[in-house]
């Protein structure tokens, strides 16, 4: 996947609908300093413009593979563009995520919004709670996020504890 090319393709489509959006997943982690690779593009997108955005993406060569309440998975006809995962947020969740979003350097040094580290941690913890085998895949990402300066440690600890993963939090912190 050519991340800079993907963002160059997506940005005008997103802006044309007027929706708020930010990087998520692997590209957001790279913006926070991770060296991990990713095979897809994950975006957090305000749900208010869902229909308009999906129509534009379809016209731009994306095919919807899965569409559910909070998530849409698409695949572009060109291999270098690849898979696009849209995580739809609305209401209070949308307000909190976008209010705390941080501008960071994305692909090709383009400034882009990414979730605050605490919110990325919350997304990872939620995914691990739903699919426990993700611990193996996501532990290194969490180690990076938990090492960032100015992280709200109390908020992060509470996120792990609410998910019943307080012990995991302590193991990751002690390994950092």
LUMGUMAR-560195 format. One line per field, with one value per atom (N, C-alpha, C): z, x, y; residue in three letters; atom name. Coordinates in pm, 1 decimal. Layout:
// LUMGUMAR-560195
z	c(Z:...)
x	c(X:...)
y	c(Y:...)
type	c(ALA:...)
atom	c(CA:...)
//
This chain:
// LUMGUMAR-560195
z	c(0.0:0.0:0.0:-82.0:-88.8:-8.1:120.2:212.1:164.4:113.1:66.3:-50.6:-139.2:-253.4:-206.9:-108.3:-55.1:5.3:86.2:149.5:42.7:-59.1:-167.7:-240.3:-252.8:-315.9:-223.9:-96.3:-2.8:41.9:63.3:121.0:45.9:-86.8:-154.4:-144.1:-139.8:-126.2:10.9:112.7:248.9:263.4:211.2:223.0:144.4:31.0:-50.0:23.2:112.9:188.7:312.1:353.6:473.1:602.3:593.6:714.3:787.5:918.3:997.9:992.1:987.1:978.5:1036.1:1070.7:1114.7:1092.4:1087.3:1075.0:1199.3:1184.2:1296.9:1264.7:1346.0:1318.7:1302.3:1212.5:1192.9:1151.5:1064.2:1020.5:1134.9:1223.1:1339.9:1432.9:1447.9:1531.9:1473.6:1342.0:1276.7:1304.3:1301.0:1330.2:1473.9:1564.8:1703.5:1725.1:1617.3:1628.9:1610.2:1581.3:1558.6:1425.5:1419.3:1293.3:1227.7:1279.1:1226.8:1083.4:1011.8:878.0:885.3:786.5:781.9:637.6:620.8:486.3:445.5:536.2:503.5:561.6:528.4:580.9:668.4:792.5:886.6:913.8:903.8:933.3:1032.1:1125.1:1207.4:1132.5:1113.5:1031.5:1102.2:1101.8:1160.1:1076.8:1142.3:1076.0:1004.3:1033.1:978.8:825.3:762.4:616.4:550.9:617.1:573.5:430.0:400.2:267.3:156.8:178.6:77.5:56.3:164.4:152.4:83.0:121.2:56.4:-93.4:-131.4:-274.2:-346.5:-288.3:-350.7:-359.0:-252.1:-252.6:-359.5:-376.5:-481.4:-619.0:-641.4:-770.8:-793.8:-684.6:-695.4:-703.1:-716.3:-735.9:-614.3:-504.4:-385.7:-389.3:-353.2:-342.3:-194.4:-149.8:-11.0:5.4:99.8:130.1:249.9:346.7:467.8:516.0:550.2:601.9:721.9:838.5:960.0:1031.2:1145.3:1218.6:1237.7:1292.3:1324.6:1238.0:1129.3:1053.3:908.7:817.4:675.5:625.3:558.6:499.9:348.8:282.6:137.6:76.2:-50.5:-124.0:-254.9:-285.7:-410.9:-521.5:-642.5:-757.2:-786.0:-745.7:-763.8:-639.5:-659.2:-546.8:-457.5:-515.4:-437.9:-344.1:-373.6:-286.6:-175.4:-211.5:-113.7:-37.1:86.4:171.4:253.8:273.3:353.0:457.7:583.7:692.8:750.8:749.3:806.9:938.6:1042.2:1175.0:1197.4:1198.4:1207.2:1353.0:1382.6:1517.6:1509.6:1614.5:1617.4:1760.6:1776.4:1907.7:1996.9:2123.5:2224.0:2193.2:2141.8:2106.6:2001.4:1899.8:1795.1:1853.6:1934.4:1993.8:2074.7:2159.0:2243.5:2160.4:2062.4:1981.5:1901.8:1837.8:1754.4:1838.0:1955.9:2043.5:2093.3:2113.8:2165.8:2056.1:1930.6:1820.0:1814.3:1764.9:1759.0:1614.2:1570.4:1436.3:1444.6:1363.6:1357.8:1211.5:1190.3:1055.2:1005.7:891.2:829.8:715.0:622.4:506.9:427.6:381.2:305.0:380.9:513.7:601.4:590.9:556.8:547.6:687.2:734.7:865.9:859.6:950.0:954.6:1099.6:1121.1:1255.0:1289.4:1414.3:1468.7:1607.1:1653.4:1788.7:1893.6:2005.1:2119.8:2160.2:2215.5:2254.9:2346.8:2437.7:2528.9:2452.4:2343.5:2263.7:2179.5:2129.7:2058.0:2152.7:2275.5:2375.2:2396.5:2411.1:2434.5:2318.9:2195.8:2080.0:2082.8:2115.4:2123.3:2234.0:2349.9:2463.5:2429.2:2366.1:2326.3:2229.8:2133.6:2036.0:2104.9:2203.1:2274.1:2362.3:2420.1:2502.2:2415.0:2294.3:2203.5:2139.3:2119.2:2054.4:2129.0:2235.5:2320.9:2250.0:2137.2:2066.1:2010.7:2005.5:1957.0:2051.3:2173.9:2268.9:2207.5:2138.8:2079.9:1971.9:1895.5:1785.6:1835.7:1938.0:1979.4:2095.9:2162.1:2280.5:2249.0:2136.9:2102.4:2075.4:2009.4:1987.3:2120.8:2212.9:2345.0:2420.6:2409.6:2475.3:2427.6:2296.9:2242.5:2298.6:2292.3:2337.3:2486.2:2566.3:2710.4:2746.2:2653.1:2679.3:2636.4:2574.0:2525.3:2640.9:2628.0:2733.3:2738.8:2854.0:2876.6:2862.1:2856.8:2852.1:2984.6:2978.9:3099.9:3156.1:3240.3:3294.0:3371.2:3447.0:3523.1:3429.4:3321.8:3223.9:3157.2:3120.6:3053.4:3147.0:3269.9:3367.4:3384.8:3395.2:3411.5:3290.0:3170.1:3048.5:3055.2:3093.5:3106.7:3214.0:3327.2:3438.3:3402.5:3334.3:3292.9:3202.5:3124.8:3033.4:3102.5:3232.0:3303.2:3266.3:3217.6:3170.9:3250.2:3375.6:3459.3:3471.3:3482.6:3493.8:3366.4:3251.9:3125.2:3122.4:3169.8:3176.0:3255.3:3371.0:3455.7:3387.9:3318.1:3247.9:3136.6:3060.7:2951.1:3006.6:3111.2:3171.4:3225.2:3290.2:3348.9:3241.4:3122.5:3013.6:2936.8:2960.8:2885.8:2940.1)
x	c(83.6:0.0:88.6:53.2:122.4:40.0:76.0:-4.9:-21.9:83.6:72.9:-25.1:-20.1:-112.7:-256.8:-274.7:-408.7:-465.3:-385.7:-431.6:-460.3:-376.3:-399.0:-530.3:-566.1:-692.6:-811.1:-796.7:-908.3:-939.3:-835.7:-856.5:-961.2:-954.0:-1056.9:-1197.4:-1205.6:-1336.5:-1396.5:-1314.1:-1358.5:-1396.3:-1312.2:-1337.9:-1461.9:-1486.7:-1603.8:-1734.4:-1732.4:-1854.2:-1867.5:-1758.4:-1761.7:-1747.8:-1717.4:-1708.2:-1576.4:-1581.3:-1457.9:-1398.8:-1266.2:-1198.5:-1058.7:-1003.5:-864.0:-810.5:-677.9:-613.8:-641.5:-646.7:-656.0:-565.2:-567.9:-493.3:-343.7:-284.8:-140.3:-82.9:-151.2:-98.5:-99.0:-197.2:-197.8:-82.5:-57.0:55.9:188.9:202.2:323.9:339.7:230.4:235.6:281.4:259.9:305.4:443.8:509.3:647.5:670.8:568.5:585.0:655.5:728.0:793.5:719.8:602.8:526.8:482.2:457.3:401.6:252.6:181.9:39.0:-1.0:-101.4:-144.1:-273.2:-330.0:-455.5:-456.4:-559.7:-578.1:-702.4:-684.8:-795.9:-823.2:-950.1:-989.6:-1105.3:-1101.0:-1216.8:-1292.0:-1421.0:-1500.2:-1631.5:-1668.6:-1796.0:-1908.4:-2000.0:-2106.6:-2209.9:-2212.5:-2317.1:-2318.7:-2205.6:-2196.9:-2170.8:-2210.7:-2182.7:-2229.3:-2354.2:-2408.6:-2334.8:-2313.1:-2244.2:-2101.1:-2033.1:-1895.2:-1888.4:-1973.9:-1971.1:-2000.7:-2088.6:-2117.0:-1992.5:-1924.2:-1801.9:-1691.8:-1679.2:-1577.1:-1607.3:-1734.8:-1773.1:-1737.3:-1762.0:-1730.1:-1579.2:-1501.0:-1354.9:-1288.8:-1368.7:-1311.6:-1310.4:-1372.9:-1379.7:-1505.8:-1491.6:-1605.1:-1627.5:-1750.7:-1783.6:-1783.2:-1700.8:-1694.5:-1783.1:-1787.1:-1865.8:-1912.1:-2039.4:-2093.1:-2181.0:-2141.5:-2218.5:-2238.1:-2302.6:-2333.1:-2212.9:-2105.0:-1991.8:-1870.3:-1883.2:-1763.7:-1798.5:-1715.2:-1726.5:-1587.8:-1579.4:-1456.0:-1470.4:-1375.0:-1379.1:-1247.5:-1252.0:-1132.3:-1129.6:-1013.7:-998.4:-955.4:-993.9:-960.2:-809.6:-737.8:-592.1:-523.3:-436.9:-369.0:-292.0:-228.2:-147.5:-232.7:-361.1:-452.8:-500.2:-539.4:-569.8:-699.0:-695.5:-813.2:-827.8:-952.1:-986.1:-1087.4:-1056.9:-1148.8:-1196.0:-1326.2:-1384.8:-1450.4:-1412.5:-1471.1:-1561.0:-1691.6:-1789.7:-1813.4:-1806.6:-1834.0:-1937.7:-2018.1:-2118.1:-2140.9:-2224.2:-2263.8:-2147.8:-2160.3:-2059.9:-1923.6:-1922.8:-1795.6:-1722.9:-1793.4:-1733.9:-1681.4:-1762.3:-1719.7:-1591.8:-1586.6:-1467.6:-1343.7:-1359.0:-1243.4:-1186.8:-1275.1:-1226.4:-1176.9:-1234.0:-1186.6:-1045.1:-1012.3:-880.3:-780.1:-823.8:-734.5:-613.0:-504.3:-377.1:-328.3:-274.2:-215.3:-73.8:-47.7:83.3:122.8:247.1:295.9:254.7:185.9:143.1:235.6:189.0:270.4:317.6:440.6:503.2:503.3:514.4:523.0:401.7:287.4:163.6:102.8:70.3:6.0:-137.9:-168.3:-300.6:-344.3:-474.6:-526.0:-515.5:-478.7:-476.7:-539.4:-591.4:-646.8:-538.8:-579.1:-489.6:-444.3:-324.2:-275.9:-372.8:-436.5:-531.8:-647.6:-688.9:-798.7:-752.3:-628.7:-575.6:-563.3:-519.4:-513.0:-651.9:-751.5:-888.3:-936.8:-903.0:-943.2:-875.2:-746.4:-672.4:-728.7:-755.9:-808.5:-945.5:-1030.4:-1163.0:-1148.6:-1057.8:-1036.2:-984.6:-894.9:-841.3:-947.6:-1033.6:-1141.3:-1234.6:-1264.6:-1353.2:-1285.9:-1154.7:-1079.7:-946.5:-943.5:-825.2:-695.5:-701.3:-577.3:-505.9:-574.4:-510.4:-400.8:-398.1:-294.8:-157.1:-137.4:-7.0:28.8:-69.4:-46.2:-36.7:-113.9:-125.8:-37.3:27.7:107.7:218.6:285.7:395.3:341.4:226.5:163.7:130.6:77.0:43.6:168.5:274.8:400.5:447.2:439.5:477.2:386.7:256.9:163.3:180.3:201.7:217.3:348.3:442.3:570.7:572.1:464.7:463.3:458.6:533.3:528.4:389.6:352.9:226.4:103.6:121.7:8.0:-67.3:-197.8:-280.1:-286.3:-190.4:-175.2:-298.3:-361.4:-480.7:-594.0:-611.7:-715.6:-688.9:-563.7:-525.9:-544.8:-499.6:-516.2:-664.9:-746.5:-891.0:-951.1:-901.9:-949.6:-923.6:-801.9:-767.7:-854.0:-870.0:-945.7:-1093.4:-1154.3:-1294.4:-1313.8:-1211.8:-1218.6:-1179.9:-1145.9:-1102.5:-961.5:-881.0:-745.2:-639.0:-668.4:-574.3:-439.7:-439.7:-314.1:-230.5:-295.8:-225.2:-157.4:-227.1:-169.7:-39.1:-41.1:78.3:190.6:158.8:262.4:326.2:244.6:299.4:383.5:335.1:410.3:545.3:546.6:672.3:769.9:720.6:808.3:865.9:812.0:857.8:988.9)
y	c(-117.7:0.0:124.8:218.6:346.9:448.3:466.4:547.1:690.9:751.2:889.7:899.9:803.4:803.2:783.5:695.6:671.1:800.0:867.6:992.0:1097.2:1105.2:1201.6:1173.3:1046.7:1009.4:1038.1:1004.1:1014.4:1157.0:1236.6:1370.6:1453.1:1466.7:1547.8:1486.9:1354.7:1290.0:1319.8:1311.2:1340.4:1487.9:1573.7:1717.5:1759.5:1694.7:1729.5:1701.0:1602.9:1572.7:1660.1:1724.3:1807.8:1730.5:1602.4:1521.1:1542.1:1523.7:1525.0:1384.2:1377.5:1248.5:1259.6:1145.6:1139.4:998.8:990.2:859.5:777.2:647.7:555.4:437.0:335.4:213.6:234.5:155.4:155.8:289.6:362.3:492.2:593.9:587.1:675.5:639.2:510.8:469.2:514.8:507.6:557.1:707.0:780.2:923.7:950.5:855.1:868.9:808.5:761.2:715.6:567.1:491.1:348.2:324.1:214.5:176.5:60.7:27.9:-85.7:-59.3:-165.9:-154.8:-186.0:-141.4:-168.2:-193.7:-276.6:-313.9:-244.9:-164.0:-97.4:43.5:117.3:252.1:250.1:292.5:301.4:448.6:486.6:623.7:624.1:717.1:749.4:857.4:837.1:928.3:959.3:1086.3:1126.1:1066.4:998.1:923.3:1011.0:1139.9:1228.0:1231.3:1205.7:1216.2:1080.8:975.5:839.1:811.2:836.7:804.7:879.3:1007.5:1088.8:1039.8:1005.3:959.8:823.9:731.2:599.7:609.7:700.0:719.7:771.0:867.4:921.3:815.5:736.2:630.9:526.0:491.9:398.1:450.8:579.4:641.1:648.3:644.4:652.6:514.7:408.9:276.2:186.5:228.2:143.1:58.1:-69.0:-159.9:-190.6:-180.6:-212.5:-364.2:-411.6:-553.9:-588.0:-497.4:-516.7:-380.1:-370.5:-244.9:-276.9:-229.7:-252.9:-119.6:-123.8:-1.7:90.7:40.2:125.7:107.3:31.5:-4.9:-34.4:14.8:-21.4:-58.8:-171.7:-219.9:-213.1:-146.8:-130.6:-176.5:-208.1:-247.7:-171.2:-113.1:-38.8:-133.9:-101.6:-185.3:-185.8:-82.0:-78.0:-131.9:-229.7:-295.6:-197.4:-95.9:-0.7:84.5:96.3:170.9:77.6:-41.4:-145.0:-127.6:-175.8:-181.5:-53.8:-14.9:102.8:60.7:86.7:58.1:190.7:212.0:332.1:296.6:365.1:346.5:467.2:442.7:550.5:587.3:715.9:764.3:875.3:886.4:992.8:1039.0:1137.1:1185.2:1224.8:1188.5:1224.7:1163.6:1041.5:977.8:1060.8:1102.7:1184.7:1316.2:1380.4:1508.5:1492.0:1388.4:1368.2:1335.5:1246.2:1207.2:1324.1:1399.8:1510.0:1627.3:1648.5:1756.3:1728.0:1601.7:1565.0:1530.2:1526.8:1488.9:1581.6:1525.6:1596.0:1595.3:1706.3:1709.1:1653.3:1552.8:1487.8:1472.5:1435.9:1415.7:1277.6:1275.9:1151.2:1114.5:1030.6:990.8:1112.8:1106.5:1215.0:1347.1:1338.9:1456.0:1547.9:1491.4:1568.2:1577.8:1698.5:1708.3:1655.1:1562.8:1500.3:1484.6:1480.4:1455.8:1307.9:1281.0:1145.8:1149.1:1036.9:1034.0:1057.8:1114.8:1127.4:987.2:975.2:842.0:767.4:838.6:774.0:710.4:775.4:720.7:601.7:607.6:490.7:371.3:397.3:290.4:231.5:317.8:270.0:182.7:219.9:139.6:2.7:1.2:-125.0:-213.6:-154.3:-231.2:-289.6:-209.5:-259.2:-377.2:-365.0:-473.2:-599.3:-583.5:-699.4:-764.7:-684.9:-740.5:-825.1:-775.2:-846.8:-968.0:-959.0:-1067.5:-1084.3:-1163.9:-1174.8:-1211.4:-1280.8:-1315.8:-1193.6:-1080.1:-956.4:-907.2:-957.7:-915.6:-934.9:-1045.7:-1074.5:-973.2:-931.4:-837.7:-694.0:-659.7:-520.0:-479.3:-574.0:-541.7:-441.6:-458.7:-366.5:-225.7:-215.3:-84.6:-18.5:-96.9:-42.9:-0.5:-77.1:-41.2:96.0:119.8:250.2:360.1:339.3:442.4:472.3:368.7:389.0:457.6:462.9:528.8:675.5:722.3:860.1:960.0:1070.8:1172.2:1237.0:1282.8:1353.3:1264.6:1133.6:1041.6:1051.7:1056.3:1058.8:916.3:885.1:749.9:704.2:793.0:754.7:713.8:789.6:758.7:624.2:601.7:477.8:358.3:370.6:262.0:230.0:333.5:313.8:243.1:273.8:207.4:57.4:19.7:-122.0:-187.8:-120.4:-178.8:-197.9:-100.4:-114.6:-236.1:-267.8:-382.2:-512.8:-504.8:-624.5:-666.7:-571.7:-601.5:-525.3:-495.5:-420.8:-488.6:-620.5:-694.3:-679.9:-680.0:-661.3:-524.8:-423.0:-288.1:-290.6:-354.4:-360.0:-436.2:-545.6:-623.3:-541.2:-469.9:-389.1:-274.7:-209.3:-97.9:-147.0:-261.7:-311.4:-357.4:-391.6:-434.5:-316.0:-196.1:-77.5:-24.8)
type	c(UNK:UNK:UNK:UNK:UNK:UNK:UNK:UNK:UNK:UNK:UNK:UNK:UNK:UNK:UNK:UNK:UNK:UNK:UNK:UNK:UNK:UNK:UNK:UNK:UNK:UNK:UNK:UNK:UNK:UNK:UNK:UNK:UNK:UNK:UNK:UNK:UNK:UNK:UNK:UNK:UNK:UNK:UNK:UNK:UNK:UNK:UNK:UNK:UNK:UNK:UNK:UNK:UNK:UNK:UNK:UNK:UNK:UNK:UNK:UNK:UNK:UNK:UNK:UNK:UNK:UNK:UNK:UNK:UNK:UNK:UNK:UNK:UNK:UNK:UNK:UNK:UNK:UNK:UNK:UNK:UNK:UNK:UNK:UNK:UNK:UNK:UNK:UNK:UNK:UNK:UNK:UNK:UNK:UNK:UNK:UNK:UNK:UNK:UNK:UNK:UNK:UNK:UNK:UNK:UNK:UNK:UNK:UNK:UNK:UNK:UNK:UNK:UNK:UNK:UNK:UNK:UNK:UNK:UNK:UNK:UNK:UNK:UNK:UNK:UNK:UNK:UNK:UNK:UNK:UNK:UNK:UNK:UNK:UNK:UNK:UNK:UNK:UNK:UNK:UNK:UNK:UNK:UNK:UNK:UNK:UNK:UNK:UNK:UNK:UNK:UNK:UNK:UNK:UNK:UNK:UNK:UNK:UNK:UNK:UNK:UNK:UNK:UNK:UNK:UNK:UNK:UNK:UNK:UNK:UNK:UNK:UNK:UNK:UNK:UNK:UNK:UNK:UNK:UNK:UNK:UNK:UNK:UNK:UNK:UNK:UNK:UNK:UNK:UNK:UNK:UNK:UNK:UNK:UNK:UNK:UNK:UNK:UNK:UNK:UNK:UNK:UNK:UNK:UNK:UNK:UNK:UNK:UNK:UNK:UNK:UNK:UNK:UNK:UNK:UNK:UNK:UNK:UNK:UNK:UNK:UNK:UNK:UNK:UNK:UNK:UNK:UNK:UNK:UNK:UNK:UNK:UNK:UNK:UNK:UNK:UNK:UNK:UNK:UNK:UNK:UNK:UNK:UNK:UNK:UNK:UNK:UNK:UNK:UNK:UNK:UNK:UNK:UNK:UNK:UNK:UNK:UNK:UNK:UNK:UNK:UNK:UNK:UNK:UNK:UNK:UNK:UNK:UNK:UNK:UNK:UNK:UNK:UNK:UNK:UNK:UNK:UNK:UNK:UNK:UNK:UNK:UNK:UNK:UNK:UNK:UNK:UNK:UNK:UNK:UNK:UNK:UNK:UNK:UNK:UNK:UNK:UNK:UNK:UNK:UNK:UNK:UNK:UNK:UNK:UNK:UNK:UNK:UNK:UNK:UNK:UNK:UNK:UNK:UNK:UNK:UNK:UNK:UNK:UNK:UNK:UNK:UNK:UNK:UNK:UNK:UNK:UNK:UNK:UNK:UNK:UNK:UNK:UNK:UNK:UNK:UNK:UNK:UNK:UNK:UNK:UNK:UNK:UNK:UNK:UNK:UNK:UNK:UNK:UNK:UNK:UNK:UNK:UNK:UNK:UNK:UNK:UNK:UNK:UNK:UNK:UNK:UNK:UNK:UNK:UNK:UNK:UNK:UNK:UNK:UNK:UNK:UNK:UNK:UNK:UNK:UNK:UNK:UNK:UNK:UNK:UNK:UNK:UNK:UNK:UNK:UNK:UNK:UNK:UNK:UNK:UNK:UNK:UNK:UNK:UNK:UNK:UNK:UNK:UNK:UNK:UNK:UNK:UNK:UNK:UNK:UNK:UNK:UNK:UNK:UNK:UNK:UNK:UNK:UNK:UNK:UNK:UNK:UNK:UNK:UNK:UNK:UNK:UNK:UNK:UNK:UNK:UNK:UNK:UNK:UNK:UNK:UNK:UNK:UNK:UNK:UNK:UNK:UNK:UNK:UNK:UNK:UNK:UNK:UNK:UNK:UNK:UNK:UNK:UNK:UNK:UNK:UNK:UNK:UNK:UNK:UNK:UNK:UNK:UNK:UNK:UNK:UNK:UNK:UNK:UNK:UNK:UNK:UNK:UNK:UNK:UNK:UNK:UNK:UNK:UNK:UNK:UNK:UNK:UNK:UNK:UNK:UNK:UNK:UNK:UNK:UNK:UNK:UNK:UNK:UNK:UNK:UNK:UNK:UNK:UNK:UNK:UNK:UNK:UNK:UNK:UNK:UNK:UNK:UNK:UNK:UNK:UNK:UNK:UNK:UNK:UNK:UNK:UNK:UNK:UNK:UNK:UNK:UNK:UNK:UNK:UNK:UNK:UNK:UNK:UNK:UNK:UNK:UNK)
atom	c(N:CA:C:N:CA:C:N:CA:C:N:CA:C:N:CA:C:N:CA:C:N:CA:C:N:CA:C:N:CA:C:N:CA:C:N:CA:C:N:CA:C:N:CA:C:N:CA:C:N:CA:C:N:CA:C:N:CA:C:N:CA:C:N:CA:C:N:CA:C:N:CA:C:N:CA:C:N:CA:C:N:CA:C:N:CA:C:N:CA:C:N:CA:C:N:CA:C:N:CA:C:N:CA:C:N:CA:C:N:CA:C:N:CA:C:N:CA:C:N:CA:C:N:CA:C:N:CA:C:N:CA:C:N:CA:C:N:CA:C:N:CA:C:N:CA:C:N:CA:C:N:CA:C:N:CA:C:N:CA:C:N:CA:C:N:CA:C:N:CA:C:N:CA:C:N:CA:C:N:CA:C:N:CA:C:N:CA:C:N:CA:C:N:CA:C:N:CA:C:N:CA:C:N:CA:C:N:CA:C:N:CA:C:N:CA:C:N:CA:C:N:CA:C:N:CA:C:N:CA:C:N:CA:C:N:CA:C:N:CA:C:N:CA:C:N:CA:C:N:CA:C:N:CA:C:N:CA:C:N:CA:C:N:CA:C:N:CA:C:N:CA:C:N:CA:C:N:CA:C:N:CA:C:N:CA:C:N:CA:C:N:CA:C:N:CA:C:N:CA:C:N:CA:C:N:CA:C:N:CA:C:N:CA:C:N:CA:C:N:CA:C:N:CA:C:N:CA:C:N:CA:C:N:CA:C:N:CA:C:N:CA:C:N:CA:C:N:CA:C:N:CA:C:N:CA:C:N:CA:C:N:CA:C:N:CA:C:N:CA:C:N:CA:C:N:CA:C:N:CA:C:N:CA:C:N:CA:C:N:CA:C:N:CA:C:N:CA:C:N:CA:C:N:CA:C:N:CA:C:N:CA:C:N:CA:C:N:CA:C:N:CA:C:N:CA:C:N:CA:C:N:CA:C:N:CA:C:N:CA:C:N:CA:C:N:CA:C:N:CA:C:N:CA:C:N:CA:C:N:CA:C:N:CA:C:N:CA:C:N:CA:C:N:CA:C:N:CA:C:N:CA:C:N:CA:C:N:CA:C:N:CA:C:N:CA:C:N:CA:C:N:CA:C:N:CA:C:N:CA:C:N:CA:C:N:CA:C:N:CA:C:N:CA:C:N:CA:C:N:CA:C:N:CA:C:N:CA:C:N:CA:C:N:CA:C:N:CA:C:N:CA:C:N:CA:C:N:CA:C:N:CA:C:N:CA:C:N:CA:C:N:CA:C:N:CA:C:N:CA:C:N:CA:C:N:CA:C:N:CA:C:N:CA:C:N:CA:C:N:CA:C:N:CA:C:N:CA:C:N:CA:C:N:CA:C)
//
